[in-house]
């Protein structure tokens, strides 16, 4: 059975206070991102990628930014999506947060 339990997933230390765990198939990748470095005084630098992205806010609160859109205050249970190539980013509003990000195609830059 294809299962990955959170406690068994390899932890990637993305930056200080940011951990990532991933699972992927041939065409899709899901990453659990745990932030413990908040709240942030400023938004993270916006970035873009060719992948489509859907993100679920599992815990905490973030401000979501995307080019040509009004910033959105999101909390646990909310989702956002990012079309391919759009500049976007977040600002952590709480001490910690967990995002569950899904990407297609697979983000090769997340693989070791």
Secondary structure, DSSP 4 states (H G I P E B T S, - for coil): -----GGGSPPEEEETTEEEEEEE-SS-EEEEEEE-S---SSPPPPB--SSEEEEEEEESEEEEEETTS--EEEETT-EEEE-TT--EEEEE-SS-EEEEEEEES--GGG--
